[in-house]
Amino acid sequence: MAVAADEGAATAVTASKSAAKRPPCGDEEQACLKEAATAEGDRRTPRQYFWRAVLLLLSWVCVFLVGRLIGQSRPSLGGASGSLQPEADAPASYGFVYTAEGMAITDDLISISDKTGGPKAALEKSQELLKSSRHFLDACHPLLHRLGRTLFRRPSGGLVVALRQLVPFDAAAEREAASLISAKELATQLGGAAPRPAPVPAKEVDLLMTCNAAYLHGIIELFLFQAGIAGHLQVAVKFVTAKICSRMGREFRPPWECRHGVGHGIAQFHRHNATRRALDEALSTASSSVTTSSGHAWNGIWMDHFASTTVSGHDADDPVAVLSVCSDPKLGARRGRGDCLLYSATAFLLHRPRAYVAALEWCYDGCAPMGSSCESSCVHGVGMQTFKENLDNMRLVGRVCGKAKTQGLRQGCVSGAKGYYSFATGHTLPAQFCRQIEDSTLSQACMRGR
């Protein structure tokens, strides 16, 4: 308060001095003030005018130079004119991967790889996109990570196939790579009298280094993750370092990037194990401590689990792995399986915002090993999440649910939305909400049992 008083006093003194310099003002206040300002201006010397002009000129020069520096700090990729995209149009790196444009780029690179028998042409195309596409430049690392994982994960994929045209393997190495991601006992251990493989050609190494070796990282990390699940992580790490990293040449960067990818795979495997241990401990704590209706606490555990998906977006691409916790005998199979499946689509929608119809397909793919009861619960969850994100729009819910593959799933999807409304408000869904649904059969199903 003392500071404020001092400031007020200083202001008053300044104002009184300024007023003393002005001619007295009568009723014509605005005209008088203007006249006073003119009088003060008339008293300025030529020297004062000169320095005011110099300062104004210098300020404009500074603004111009700062603008040039900002413009030169990013490459000019906006077409023939060289102009940049507005900053608001440049997507966040990981956030761009699952946009329509990001997925279209990945699909195009996959198509190129299919047509040319391997990823070499796709990586050459990636190097061209770095010079021509603002968005690809900003998001190329996660995009090529995803490309590597996608080609590895295919039924006809794997480490050797994903690296064909780039890293040659002999027949023995191909067999070993396949055995390392199998749960079977390894017939042989790495080492022995096998000759040292030849270095990877420099041109192929250059392609593998595109976007900080993201394509190579995606392949290595998924290979090591699967080898870890099979119980062969340490042997697989030695295989990658000997058969790939050591062949990347004598420069520092390529072997470094290869071993960096090894780090990704090790972390992802141990994170997977740690997450399952955490779920087991959480569910066990709820069972022992919440003595009345422990299933209610399980519900919260499953919601939190799927809402805490990693930024990488792997959950959006591997629904079978994501839903596997729900059927794991040590986890969801006996402790809230329905709630586990109900919330599972959240992990997909966090990476593919508002892609509700695609979430239905994600459920079908993830539930393939588990059957129709899994589909029912997962699709129920899609309806719930759709309404949760569009609380006044049952028309949209009806359109999404109408895309489910059977009438039973369509009605279950709508039921998920109704259930969410009841939990959120403590009331049944109003009839006017059901009447928003354009499909008459679904609208009537919505009206029943409100």
Helices and strands as residue ranges (DSSP letters): H 2-21, H 29-42, H 46-72, G 87-89, H 93-96, H 100-116, H 120-132, H 134-153, H 159-162, H 171-180, H 202-208, H 210-229, H 233-243, G 245-247, H 253-289, H 294-307, H 314-317, H 319-327, H 337-349, H 356-367, H 372-388, H 394-401, H 407-425, H 431-434, H 440-447
